[in-house]
Amino acid sequence: MTCLTVVARLQTPVSVRRIINSINYRLIGPLTGRDARNWASKTDYRKTHRRQFQILRGAYSNDEAAKMAVGGEFEAIGALLRETLIHHGLQKDHYVIDVGCGSGRLAKPLSEYLTEGKYLGIDVVPQLIDYARRIAGRPDWRFEMAQGLTIPEADNNADMVCFFSVLTHLLHEESFVYLREAKRVLKPGGKIVLSFLDFRIAGHWDIFQKNNLQDVGIGDQPLNVFISTDMLREWAKHLELEVEVIKDGDEPYVPLSRPIEFEDGRVWNQLAPFGQSLCVLRK
C-alpha cells in the first residue's frame, strides 16, 4: 500500500470526489482560475508532502504516521531497499546519500550494515527527518532538510546516491537537475540508484488510472510522474553516466540474505521484485 492510498482513504469517498472533480474541472475551474492554483500546488513537492503528513498525523499517532508517510510496510520495504543497495555494490565502509530519506525506512536497516560507513539523509518534511534521526541511532550520521534541488556535500565524496520514490514525484526537469547534482557529489565509479514508474508495468499503470486520473481538477495528491527507459538512457548520455542496469519493477531479481515478511503474511525468499522499476547509473 502506498502513502497515496492511505491518505485517499482518509479523504472524500471516490464517487463523491469524481463529482467534485467534474464540477471543478468543467465549471468552477475555468471561471475562477482554480485549476491553475491547484496545479501550482500539486507541482510544489514540498507543500504536498508536508500536507500529506499532516493529514496522516491527524488520524494516527506520530509513530504510525511517520511509517505510513513513506508507503507502509516500513520494516519489510526497508529491508528490501537495503538488500537492493548491497546487491548493486554497497560495502560496509561506503558513504551513502539518501535523497528523500523520509522517516528512515532505509536508514534504520542500513545502520546495522554500514558499520564503518557514512550516511546523509535529506528530505522536505522536518518531522520525518527528526523521526529518521531518532530511529537510526547513529549520532555520526547526518539528517538534514533538503534545500531546493541541491545535495549538501562537496564534489567527489559519495560512493552511492539513492533516489527511492523521489523522481516519481518530481517534474522531469527537476529530476534531471537532481541527477546532475548526484553526479557532482559521487566519487569516480560511484553509483546512482533510482526507482521510477513505467507505463509498461501493469501495477504502475494502476497508479496512473486510480490516482492520477481521479485527481484531475482536484490537485490534492502529490504528482505521480512516469519515466520511460528511453528517457533515462537519454538523460544518462547527456550527463555522461553509464547505464549499468535497468530492471522492471515486477521482475524478481534482488537476492535476499534472509526472508522478508510482510504484515499481510506474505514472505519473500531468495529473489524479490523491487516494485517500482529500478535504474543504476555509474559515474
Backbone as CSV, one residue per row, in Angstrom:
resi,resn,N_x,N_y,N_z,CA_x,CA_y,CA_z,C_x,C_y,C_z
1,MET,0.838,-1.198,0.000,0.000,0.000,0.000,0.873,1.247,0.000
2,THR,0.558,2.203,-0.870,1.337,3.430,-0.916,0.757,4.465,0.017
3,CYS,1.566,5.511,0.280,1.092,6.621,1.093,-0.131,7.264,0.459
4,LEU,-0.164,7.339,-0.881,-1.288,7.956,-1.567,-2.566,7.184,-1.299
5,THR,-2.477,5.841,-1.257,-3.645,5.020,-0.987,-4.144,5.256,0.418
6,VAL,-3.224,5.302,1.382,-3.590,5.519,2.778,-4.292,6.848,2.947
7,VAL,-3.694,7.901,2.378,-4.265,9.234,2.526,-5.616,9.310,1.837
8,ALA,-5.755,8.684,0.677,-7.021,8.735,-0.048,-8.160,8.180,0.786
9,ARG,-7.886,7.169,1.592,-8.919,6.560,2.421,-9.364,7.497,3.540
10,LEU,-8.531,8.450,3.871,-8.878,9.393,4.929,-9.640,10.584,4.387
11,GLN,-9.721,10.697,3.075,-10.348,11.853,2.460,-11.709,11.481,1.885
12,THR,-12.237,12.300,0.996,-13.571,12.126,0.459,-13.703,10.816,-0.313
13,PRO,-14.832,10.086,-0.190,-15.032,8.862,-0.966,-14.867,9.122,-2.454
14,VAL,-14.434,8.084,-3.187,-14.085,8.252,-4.592,-15.254,8.749,-5.413
15,SER,-16.477,8.196,-5.204,-17.621,8.595,-6.013,-17.923,10.078,-5.845
16,VAL,-17.839,10.578,-4.630,-18.072,11.997,-4.379,-16.941,12.819,-4.981
17,ARG,-15.709,12.311,-4.867,-14.567,13.035,-5.426,-14.704,13.158,-6.945
18,ARG,-15.280,12.158,-7.591,-15.461,12.232,-9.039,-16.439,13.342,-9.412
19,ILE,-17.501,13.491,-8.613,-18.466,14.558,-8.867,-17.799,15.917,-8.676
20,ILE,-17.051,16.045,-7.565,-16.342,17.292,-7.303,-15.343,17.575,-8.414
21,ASN,-14.654,16.512,-8.822,-13.689,16.612,-9.912,-14.359,17.205,-11.157
22,SER,-15.502,16.649,-11.549,-16.183,17.087,-12.764,-16.633,18.533,-12.665
23,ILE,-17.198,18.910,-11.528,-17.663,20.291,-11.342,-16.499,21.263,-11.393
24,ASN,-15.430,20.911,-10.674,-14.251,21.784,-10.662,-13.656,21.939,-12.050
25,TYR,-13.491,20.798,-12.707,-12.757,20.780,-13.971,-13.532,21.451,-15.100
26,ARG,-14.870,21.263,-15.118,-15.662,21.728,-16.246,-16.324,23.078,-16.021
27,LEU,-16.497,23.486,-14.747,-17.241,24.710,-14.486,-16.486,25.704,-13.609
28,ILE,-16.217,25.297,-12.364,-15.643,26.237,-11.412,-14.219,26.625,-11.785
29,GLY,-13.411,25.637,-12.192,-12.017,25.923,-12.530,-11.851,26.985,-13.589
30,PRO,-12.504,26.834,-14.755,-12.344,27.854,-15.793,-12.840,29.228,-15.385
31,LEU,-13.874,29.279,-14.513,-14.424,30.569,-14.113,-13.571,31.275,-13.063
32,THR,-12.943,30.506,-12.195,-12.232,31.109,-11.057,-10.719,31.037,-11.148
33,GLY,-10.183,30.240,-12.077,-8.734,30.064,-12.138,-8.225,29.059,-11.129
34,ARG,-9.156,28.304,-10.533,-8.749,27.336,-9.505,-7.850,26.247,-10.069
35,ASP,-8.070,25.847,-11.324,-7.242,24.802,-11.925,-5.766,25.171,-11.877
36,ALA,-5.477,26.413,-12.225,-4.086,26.864,-12.228,-3.504,26.845,-10.828
37,ARG,-4.301,27.255,-9.848,-3.803,27.256,-8.463,-3.584,25.834,-7.974
38,ASN,-4.521,24.933,-8.300,-4.358,23.533,-7.890,-3.114,22.922,-8.513
39,TRP,-2.898,23.200,-9.793,-1.733,22.631,-10.464,-0.449,23.170,-9.859
40,ALA,-0.452,24.475,-9.538,0.737,25.056,-8.912,1.016,24.394,-7.573
41,SER,-0.055,24.112,-6.824,0.118,23.442,-5.535,0.599,22.013,-5.733
42,LYS,0.061,21.341,-6.728,0.395,19.937,-6.970,1.853,19.771,-7.371
43,THR,2.402,20.734,-8.085,3.792,20.631,-8.511,4.765,21.128,-7.463
44,ASP,4.270,21.646,-6.344,5.134,22.050,-5.232,5.304,20.837,-4.319
45,TYR,6.346,20.047,-4.583,6.500,18.786,-3.861,6.719,18.984,-2.367
46,ARG,7.306,20.107,-1.967,7.479,20.370,-0.530,6.117,20.516,0.145
47,LYS,5.285,21.347,-0.450,3.969,21.616,0.133,3.107,20.363,0.170
48,THR,3.072,19.617,-0.937,2.187,18.456,-0.985,2.605,17.367,-0.012
49,HIS,3.903,17.117,0.129,4.335,16.050,1.038,4.182,16.456,2.498
50,ARG,4.368,17.718,2.803,4.122,18.163,4.173,2.640,18.074,4.501
51,ARG,1.807,18.397,3.525,0.365,18.307,3.739,-0.066,16.857,3.926
52,GLN,0.488,15.948,3.149,0.145,14.536,3.298,0.474,14.035,4.700
53,PHE,1.631,14.461,5.221,1.992,14.015,6.571,1.028,14.590,7.609
54,GLN,0.633,15.841,7.444,-0.292,16.441,8.397,-1.638,15.722,8.392
55,ILE,-2.094,15.288,7.219,-3.339,14.516,7.143,-3.199,13.209,7.921
56,LEU,-2.092,12.504,7.707,-1.855,11.255,8.426,-1.730,11.496,9.924
57,ARG,-1.041,12.560,10.294,-0.816,12.861,11.714,-2.126,13.183,12.428
58,GLY,-3.105,13.697,11.665,-4.397,13.995,12.270,-5.218,12.765,12.581
59,ALA,-4.853,11.627,11.985,-5.629,10.401,12.179,-4.869,9.314,12.927
60,TYR,-3.531,9.438,13.020,-2.711,8.394,13.619,-1.705,9.000,14.589
61,SER,-1.085,8.134,15.377,-0.006,8.578,16.250,1.175,9.028,15.404
62,ASN,2.114,9.726,16.021,3.280,10.197,15.281,4.069,9.025,14.708
63,ASP,4.207,7.953,15.485,4.944,6.783,15.027,4.252,6.139,13.822
64,GLU,2.936,5.961,13.912,2.198,5.356,12.805,2.233,6.247,11.565
65,ALA,2.030,7.547,11.767,2.013,8.475,10.636,3.363,8.527,9.948
66,ALA,4.439,8.507,10.731,5.785,8.561,10.149,6.059,7.339,9.285
67,LYS,5.609,6.181,9.729,5.829,4.965,8.957,4.918,4.896,7.736
68,MET,3.684,5.346,7.870,2.748,5.320,6.758,3.091,6.365,5.701
69,ALA,3.752,7.438,6.110,4.063,8.528,5.181,4.973,8.087,4.049
70,VAL,5.736,7.035,4.270,6.619,6.538,3.211,6.041,5.314,2.515
71,GLY,4.761,5.008,2.788,4.083,3.994,1.998,3.689,2.718,2.702
72,GLY,3.898,2.617,4.012,3.532,1.391,4.706,4.567,0.288,4.532
73,GLU,4.329,-0.854,5.218,5.274,-1.984,5.208,6.688,-1.483,5.490
74,PHE,6.805,-0.718,6.560,8.029,0.014,6.868,9.240,-0.905,6.985
75,GLU,9.140,-1.944,7.797,10.276,-2.838,8.022,10.589,-3.684,6.788
76,ALA,9.559,-4.233,6.159,9.778,-5.118,5.010,10.405,-4.371,3.837
77,ILE,9.852,-3.220,3.485,10.389,-2.459,2.356,11.757,-1.896,2.699
78,GLY,11.955,-1.511,3.951,13.278,-1.039,4.364,14.343,-2.104,4.160
79,ALA,14.005,-3.346,4.514,14.949,-4.450,4.301,15.207,-4.667,2.821
80,LEU,14.167,-4.530,2.002,14.336,-4.699,0.554,15.238,-3.608,-0.024
81,LEU,15.065,-2.384,0.424,15.918,-1.287,-0.044,17.383,-1.557,0.296
82,ARG,17.624,-2.007,1.512,18.996,-2.326,1.920,19.586,-3.436,1.060
83,GLU,18.830,-4.505,0.864,19.322,-5.628,0.062,19.598,-5.194,-1.378
84,THR,18.783,-4.281,-1.883,18.979,-3.788,-3.245,20.292,-3.037,-3.371
85,LEU,20.593,-2.169,-2.424,21.850,-1.418,-2.475,23.047,-2.358,-2.335
86,ILE,22.936,-3.331,-1.460,24.032,-4.293,-1.290,24.244,-5.067,-2.585
87,HIS,23.152,-5.462,-3.213,23.252,-6.198,-4.480,23.967,-5.376,-5.548
88,HIS,23.796,-4.067,-5.502,24.414,-3.202,-6.504,25.756,-2.625,-6.044
89,GLY,26.344,-3.256,-5.025,27.732,-2.954,-4.709,28.007,-2.200,-3.434
90,LEU,27.005,-1.928,-2.618,27.242,-1.193,-1.379,28.108,-2.007,-0.425
91,GLN,29.176,-1.387,0.072,30.074,-2.013,1.044,29.890,-1.386,2.430
92,LYS,30.354,-2.088,3.459,30.146,-1.644,4.834,30.853,-0.334,5.169
93,ASP,31.858,0.044,4.369,32.581,1.279,4.644,32.263,2.386,3.644
94,HIS,31.189,2.224,2.890,30.819,3.210,1.880,30.084,4.410,2.488
95,TYR,29.980,5.451,1.682,29.231,6.653,2.037,27.988,6.704,1.153
96,VAL,26.807,6.657,1.780,25.530,6.667,1.083,24.822,8.000,1.305
97,ILE,24.309,8.581,0.233,23.448,9.757,0.339,22.047,9.323,-0.087
98,ASP,21.108,9.494,0.826,19.727,9.034,0.651,18.844,10.256,0.425
99,VAL,18.559,10.560,-0.846,17.725,11.713,-1.180,16.265,11.309,-1.034
100,GLY,15.525,12.060,-0.210,14.158,11.674,0.114,14.148,10.564,1.142
101,CYS,14.924,10.754,2.206,15.099,9.696,3.218,13.836,9.428,4.007
102,GLY,12.870,10.367,3.989,11.630,10.159,4.712,11.853,9.926,6.189
103,SER,11.160,8.947,6.728,11.208,8.661,8.160,12.235,7.600,8.515
104,GLY,13.162,7.330,7.598,14.249,6.417,7.931,14.001,4.969,7.592
105,ARG,13.113,4.716,6.631,12.828,3.328,6.254,14.081,2.613,5.766
106,LEU,14.955,3.339,5.064,16.239,2.768,4.646,17.311,2.972,5.705
107,ALA,17.312,4.127,6.341,18.362,4.451,7.319,18.408,3.444,8.462
108,LYS,17.250,3.005,8.934,17.214,2.074,10.058,17.938,0.763,9.747
109,PRO,17.571,0.035,8.682,18.305,-1.212,8.400,19.749,-0.972,7.970
110,LEU,20.028,0.182,7.335,21.407,0.472,6.948,22.298,0.709,8.159
111,SER,21.707,1.178,9.252,22.509,1.478,10.444,23.177,0.224,10.992
112,GLU,22.608,-0.928,10.683,23.179,-2.185,11.140,24.179,-2.762,10.133
113,TYR,24.207,-2.198,8.937,25.099,-2.705,7.888,26.300,-1.790,7.662
114,LEU,26.062,-0.486,7.595,27.153,0.471,7.365,27.915,0.727,8.666
115,THR,28.508,-0.312,9.182,29.180,-0.198,10.487,30.390,0.720,10.433
116,GLU,31.023,0.803,9.288,32.194,1.676,9.142,31.932,2.799,8.140
117,GLY,30.687,2.904,7.670,30.388,3.850,6.605,29.719,5.119,7.090
118,LYS,29.480,6.017,6.129,28.841,7.301,6.387,27.480,7.335,5.694
119,TYR,26.631,8.236,6.192,25.282,8.355,5.645,24.823,9.796,5.767
120,LEU,24.174,10.283,4.708,23.486,11.572,4.717,22.083,11.350,4.188
121,GLY,21.078,11.724,4.971,19.695,11.643,4.531,19.092,13.030,4.464
122,ILE,18.444,13.357,3.344,17.786,14.651,3.215,16.335,14.451,2.826
123,ASP,15.466,15.365,3.284,14.040,15.269,2.978,13.418,16.651,3.122
124,VAL,12.159,16.775,2.673,11.462,18.058,2.716,10.486,18.155,3.883
125,VAL,10.283,17.069,4.634,9.343,17.079,5.756,10.144,17.017,7.059
126,PRO,10.186,18.097,7.815,11.052,18.132,9.002,10.713,17.075,10.051
127,GLN,9.419,16.774,10.219,9.037,15.768,11.221,9.572,14.387,10.859
128,LEU,9.624,14.093,9.571,10.143,12.796,9.138,11.655,12.718,9.336
129,ILE,12.340,13.817,9.104,13.788,13.849,9.342,14.083,13.596,10.810
130,ASP,13.339,14.236,11.695,13.543,14.034,13.139,13.308,12.580,13.520
131,TYR,12.271,11.979,12.946,11.959,10.585,13.250,13.074,9.667,12.750
132,ALA,13.540,9.915,11.523,14.616,9.091,10.957,15.881,9.181,11.797
133,ARG,16.212,10.383,12.223,17.410,10.577,13.042,17.310,9.781,14.348
134,ARG,16.110,9.778,14.915,15.918,9.094,16.201,16.021,7.581,16.061
135,ILE,15.359,7.000,15.051,15.335,5.536,14.975,16.646,4.966,14.428
136,ALA,17.395,5.772,13.676,18.671,5.270,13.153,19.674,5.060,14.281
137,GLY,19.625,5.925,15.286,20.520,5.761,16.434,21.986,5.876,16.082
138,ARG,22.292,6.714,15.103,23.676,6.895,14.676,24.047,8.383,14.766
139,PRO,24.575,8.808,15.912,24.924,10.229,16.064,25.988,10.700,15.088
140,ASP,26.709,9.769,14.469,27.736,10.136,13.481,27.148,10.372,12.094
141,TRP,25.851,10.090,11.919,25.209,10.275,10.623,24.521,11.633,10.551
142,ARG,24.332,12.130,9.320,23.709,13.437,9.101,22.290,13.270,8.543
143,PHE,21.357,14.036,9.107,19.990,14.121,8.605,19.657,15.599,8.474
144,GLU,19.367,16.049,7.257,19.208,17.476,7.006,18.019,17.757,6.101
145,MET,17.506,18.983,6.198,16.444,19.430,5.306,16.990,19.614,3.897
146,ALA,16.221,19.153,2.920,16.596,19.358,1.523,16.389,20.823,1.159
147,GLN,17.378,21.389,0.508,17.314,22.777,0.071,17.266,22.809,-1.456
148,GLY,16.091,23.091,-1.991,15.944,23.104,-3.437,16.268,21.746,-4.028
149,LEU,17.000,21.751,-5.115,17.409,20.510,-5.780,18.907,20.301,-5.623
150,THR,19.415,20.619,-4.444,20.841,20.501,-4.173,21.097,19.409,-3.143
151,ILE,22.321,18.906,-3.133,22.760,17.926,-2.142,23.888,18.568,-1.344
152,PRO,23.733,18.684,-0.022,24.719,19.403,0.793,25.997,18.590,1.035
153,GLU,26.770,18.425,-0.010,28.014,17.678,0.085,28.981,18.190,-0.976
154,ALA,30.272,18.066,-0.688,31.302,18.516,-1.619,31.418,17.558,-2.798
155,ASP,32.151,17.964,-3.812,32.333,17.150,-5.013,33.083,15.855,-4.690
156,ASN,32.744,14.796,-5.433,33.524,13.542,-5.439,33.684,12.906,-4.058
157,ASN,32.605,12.846,-3.294,32.699,12.337,-1.930,31.947,11.036,-1.674
158,ALA,30.815,10.830,-2.345,29.926,9.714,-2.011,30.179,8.503,-2.897
159,ASP,29.921,7.322,-2.337,30.010,6.083,-3.109,28.696,5.757,-3.801
160,MET,27.586,6.177,-3.197,26.277,5.835,-3.747,25.274,6.914,-3.363
161,VAL,24.456,7.325,-4.327,23.342,8.239,-4.077,22.071,7.531,-4.514
162,CYS,21.084,7.455,-3.625,19.849,6.761,-3.983,18.660,7.713,-3.975
163,PHE,17.759,7.468,-4.916,16.503,8.202,-5.054,15.381,7.168,-5.089
164,PHE,14.885,6.770,-3.938,13.792,5.804,-3.884,12.469,6.548,-3.728
165,SER,11.573,6.392,-4.699,10.273,7.084,-4.712,10.448,8.597,-4.602
166,VAL,11.418,9.120,-5.311,11.669,10.567,-5.327,11.378,11.142,-6.712
167,LEU,12.024,10.603,-7.739,11.791,11.093,-9.090,10.353,10.823,-9.527
168,THR,9.685,9.930,-8.846,8.274,9.646,-9.123,7.370,10.823,-8.776
169,HIS,7.876,11.801,-8.014,7.067,12.943,-7.588,7.638,14.280,-8.063
170,LEU,8.574,14.236,-8.981,9.191,15.459,-9.488,8.905,15.638,-10.968
171,LEU,8.915,16.891,-11.416,8.869,17.144,-12.845,10.144,16.611,-13.484
172,HIS,10.090,16.294,-14.758,11.256,15.734,-15.430,12.464,16.659,-15.354
173,GLU,12.230,17.950,-15.487,13.342,18.899,-15.405,14.002,18.855,-14.028
174,GLU,13.177,18.737,-12.982,13.706,18.669,-11.626,14.504,17.384,-11.417
175,SER,14.010,16.283,-11.965,14.722,15.011,-11.839,16.091,15.087,-12.502
176,PHE,16.143,15.679,-13.682,17.416,15.791,-14.395,18.410,16.629,-13.592
177,VAL,17.938,17.742,-13.033,18.821,18.598,-12.219,19.336,17.829,-11.006
178,TYR,18.462,17.051,-10.368,18.878,16.271,-9.190,19.911,15.215,-9.575
179,LEU,19.728,14.579,-10.718,20.703,13.582,-11.164,22.049,14.233,-11.468
180,ARG,22.012,15.414,-12.035,23.255,16.149,-12.296,23.963,16.480,-10.985
181,GLU,23.182,16.827,-9.966,23.748,17.120,-8.651,24.322,15.857,-8.015
182,ALA,23.639,14.734,-8.196,24.129,13.465,-7.666,25.457,13.093,-8.304
183,LYS,25.577,13.308,-9.604,26.843,13.022,-10.278,27.975,13.861,-9.676
184,ARG,27.670,15.116,-9.366,28.698,16.007,-8.805,29.274,15.467,-7.503
185,VAL,28.427,14.937,-6.626,28.895,14.525,-5.303,29.472,13.111,-5.302
186,LEU,29.267,12.355,-6.386,29.775,10.985,-6.440,31.276,10.947,-6.725
187,LYS,31.924,9.962,-6.128,33.299,9.648,-6.491,33.315,9.046,-7.897
188,PRO,34.419,9.118,-8.601,34.521,8.372,-9.862,34.232,6.890,-9.614
189,GLY,33.361,6.316,-10.419,32.957,4.927,-10.217,31.770,4.769,-9.284
190,GLY,31.347,5.872,-8.643,30.185,5.820,-7.760,28.893,5.619,-8.533
191,LYS,27.833,5.252,-7.818,26.586,4.869,-8.483,25.391,5.668,-7.975
192,ILE,24.476,5.924,-8.897,23.147,6.444,-8.585,22.166,5.286,-8.718
193,VAL,21.364,5.061,-7.679,20.333,4.029,-7.716,18.989,4.734,-7.589
194,LEU,18.158,4.616,-8.597,16.890,5.345,-8.596,15.741,4.425,-8.967
195,SER,14.578,4.717,-8.397,13.371,3.977,-8.765,12.462,4.889,-9.571
196,PHE,11.626,4.277,-10.421,10.759,5.076,-11.277,9.505,4.293,-11.651
197,LEU,8.490,5.025,-12.077,7.245,4.447,-12.562,7.295,4.361,-14.081
198,ASP,6.828,3.233,-14.613,6.922,2.960,-16.043,5.554,2.486,-16.540
199,PHE,5.009,3.159,-17.546,3.686,2.794,-18.052,3.609,1.347,-18.520
200,ARG,4.736,0.734,-18.862,4.719,-0.639,-19.373,4.382,-1.659,-18.293
201,ILE,4.551,-1.271,-17.027,4.335,-2.192,-15.911,2.883,-2.089,-15.448
202,ALA,2.187,-3.226,-15.407,0.750,-3.211,-15.107,0.431,-2.533,-13.781
203,GLY,1.193,-2.846,-12.753,0.941,-2.240,-11.453,1.157,-0.744,-11.441
204,HIS,2.058,-0.273,-12.275,2.313,1.165,-12.359,1.168,1.857,-13.106
205,TRP,0.651,1.193,-14.136,-0.494,1.759,-14.847,-1.684,1.938,-13.913
206,ASP,-1.860,1.023,-12.960,-2.949,1.141,-11.984,-2.814,2.433,-11.174
207,ILE,-1.586,2.818,-10.853,-1.364,4.071,-10.115,-1.849,5.253,-10.946
208,PHE,-1.518,5.237,-12.232,-1.957,6.313,-13.126,-3.481,6.364,-13.197
209,GLN,-4.093,5.198,-13.317,-5.536,5.132,-13.505,-6.300,5.464,-12.226
210,LYS,-5.824,4.954,-11.081,-6.576,5.093,-9.839,-6.238,6.365,-9.063
211,ASN,-5.020,6.891,-9.255,-4.627,8.093,-8.516,-4.569,9.324,-9.418
212,ASN,-3.789,9.246,-10.477,-3.598,10.427,-11.312,-4.897,10.901,-11.952
213,LEU,-5.611,9.998,-12.619,-6.803,10.406,-13.348,-7.899,10.908,-12.417
214,GLN,-8.034,10.297,-11.248,-9.082,10.707,-10.321,-8.752,12.020,-9.610
215,ASP,-7.504,12.463,-9.731,-7.114,13.714,-9.079,-7.133,14.895,-10.046
216,VAL,-7.509,14.662,-11.292,-7.573,15.752,-12.269,-8.592,16.788,-11.815
217,GLY,-8.168,18.036,-11.743,-9.059,19.106,-11.326,-9.204,19.254,-9.836
218,ILE,-8.627,18.315,-9.061,-8.694,18.408,-7.594,-7.353,18.868,-7.050
219,GLY,-6.299,18.160,-7.419,-4.953,18.620,-7.085,-4.547,18.470,-5.645
220,ASP,-5.150,17.502,-4.919,-4.756,17.363,-3.516,-3.853,16.165,-3.272
221,GLN,-3.365,15.526,-4.345,-2.413,14.429,-4.227,-1.075,14.850,-4.823
222,PRO,0.031,14.329,-4.310,1.324,14.608,-4.955,1.334,14.080,-6.385
223,LEU,2.194,14.652,-7.189,2.378,14.163,-8.543,2.842,12.716,-8.537
224,ASN,2.359,11.934,-9.486,2.952,10.642,-9.808,3.471,10.766,-11.227
225,VAL,4.771,10.854,-11.378,5.377,11.121,-12.675,6.009,9.844,-13.217
226,PHE,5.764,9.563,-14.492,6.273,8.362,-15.140,7.480,8.713,-16.006
227,ILE,8.430,7.786,-16.059,9.650,7.973,-16.836,9.851,6.727,-17.692
228,SER,10.171,6.908,-18.945,10.434,5.760,-19.814,11.905,5.373,-19.732
229,THR,12.195,4.144,-20.079,13.592,3.704,-20.076,14.403,4.455,-21.127
230,ASP,13.772,4.813,-22.237,14.470,5.602,-23.264,14.870,6.966,-22.710
231,MET,13.991,7.556,-21.918,14.303,8.854,-21.321,15.490,8.744,-20.375
232,LEU,15.527,7.696,-19.567,16.647,7.509,-18.648,17.962,7.344,-19.400
233,ARG,17.914,6.590,-20.476,19.141,6.394,-21.270,19.594,7.703,-21.911
234,GLU,18.646,8.518,-22.326,18.998,9.802,-22.932,19.570,10.751,-21.878
235,TRP,18.955,10.780,-20.704,19.499,11.595,-19.614,20.920,11.156,-19.289
236,ALA,21.121,9.845,-19.188,22.454,9.325,-18.856,23.480,9.760,-19.894
237,LYS,23.092,9.725,-21.163,24.006,10.131,-22.221,24.425,11.590,-22.054
238,HIS,23.459,12.460,-21.775,23.768,13.885,-21.644,24.510,14.200,-20.345
239,LEU,24.331,13.362,-19.338,25.053,13.548,-18.073,26.393,12.817,-18.069
240,GLU,26.675,12.111,-19.143,27.898,11.312,-19.256,28.003,10.298,-18.119
241,LEU,26.892,9.580,-17.926,26.813,8.493,-16.958,26.578,7.184,-17.706
242,GLU,27.114,6.111,-17.165,26.906,4.786,-17.754,25.657,4.145,-17.161
243,VAL,24.798,3.611,-18.020,23.644,2.851,-17.541,24.121,1.445,-17.201
244,GLU,24.196,1.145,-15.921,24.675,-0.182,-15.514,23.583,-1.229,-15.658
245,VAL,22.363,-0.883,-15.250,21.257,-1.842,-15.360,19.942,-1.096,-15.231
246,ILE,18.920,-1.601,-15.910,17.540,-1.159,-15.722,16.699,-2.411,-15.533
247,LYS,15.915,-2.447,-14.460,15.099,-3.616,-14.151,13.629,-3.217,-14.016
248,ASP,12.748,-4.024,-14.624,11.317,-3.802,-14.471,10.896,-4.083,-13.035
249,GLY,9.928,-3.323,-12.561,9.517,-3.439,-11.166,8.892,-4.756,-10.789
250,ASP,8.354,-5.475,-11.756,7.702,-6.753,-11.441,8.617,-7.957,-11.655
251,GLU,9.887,-7.713,-11.922,10.834,-8.813,-12.146,11.553,-9.181,-10.846
252,PRO,11.408,-10.414,-10.361,12.144,-10.819,-9.154,13.637,-10.938,-9.478
253,TYR,14.437,-10.047,-8.905,15.864,-10.085,-9.227,16.766,-9.737,-8.047
254,VAL,16.218,-9.176,-6.957,17.045,-8.777,-5.820,17.294,-9.984,-4.927
255,PRO,18.536,-10.444,-4.804,18.811,-11.596,-3.919,18.704,-11.181,-2.454
256,LEU,18.043,-12.009,-1.666,17.810,-11.704,-0.259,18.724,-12.540,0.627
257,SER,19.344,-11.891,1.593,20.199,-12.610,2.531,19.383,-13.326,3.595
258,ARG,18.136,-12.901,3.745,17.208,-13.534,4.689,15.786,-13.284,4.187
259,PRO,14.814,-14.101,4.583,13.437,-13.881,4.136,12.900,-12.532,4.610
260,ILE,12.037,-11.939,3.801,11.363,-10.691,4.163,9.894,-10.993,4.381
261,GLU,9.382,-10.669,5.565,7.997,-10.946,5.918,7.187,-9.652,5.915
262,PHE,6.010,-9.715,5.301,5.123,-8.567,5.224,4.008,-8.682,6.253
263,GLU,3.383,-7.551,6.538,2.334,-7.507,7.552,1.125,-8.353,7.157
264,ASP,0.911,-8.537,5.844,-0.242,-9.320,5.398,0.053,-10.822,5.312
265,GLY,1.239,-11.217,5.792,1.582,-12.627,5.818,2.431,-13.110,4.662
266,ARG,2.602,-12.304,3.637,3.465,-12.695,2.519,4.911,-12.816,2.983
267,VAL,5.636,-13.736,2.369,7.054,-13.909,2.665,7.804,-13.999,1.346
268,TRP,8.846,-13.195,1.215,9.716,-13.264,0.040,10.989,-14.000,0.414
269,ASN,11.347,-14.992,-0.390,12.575,-15.754,-0.190,13.434,-15.676,-1.442
270,GLN,14.704,-15.678,-1.259,15.687,-15.781,-2.352,15.695,-14.562,-3.252
271,LEU,14.751,-14.441,-4.208,14.720,-13.303,-5.122,13.429,-12.516,-4.927
272,ALA,13.549,-11.176,-4.985,12.380,-10.327,-4.775,12.276,-9.283,-5.876
273,PRO,11.045,-8.925,-6.290,10.865,-7.780,-7.185,10.995,-6.490,-6.385
274,PHE,11.385,-5.422,-7.049,11.555,-4.167,-6.316,10.247,-3.398,-6.184
275,GLY,9.316,-3.625,-7.062,8.042,-2.894,-7.016,8.028,-1.781,-8.056
276,GLN,8.678,-0.670,-7.753,8.943,0.302,-8.801,10.078,-0.230,-9.669
277,SER,10.165,0.264,-10.888,11.283,-0.138,-11.733,12.550,0.536,-11.221
278,LEU,13.686,-0.022,-11.574,14.950,0.431,-10.979,16.003,0.677,-12.053
279,CYS,16.773,1.723,-11.857,17.880,2.053,-12.766,19.123,2.361,-11.945
280,VAL,20.254,1.835,-12.382,21.534,2.115,-11.739,22.439,2.800,-12.760
281,LEU,22.926,3.966,-12.402,23.830,4.746,-13.252,25.204,4.838,-12.595
282,ARG,26.252,4.729,-13.385,27.609,4.774,-12.852,28.346,6.012,-13.395
283,LYS,29.033,6.691,-12.484,29.836,7.859,-12.871,31.155,7.427,-13.492
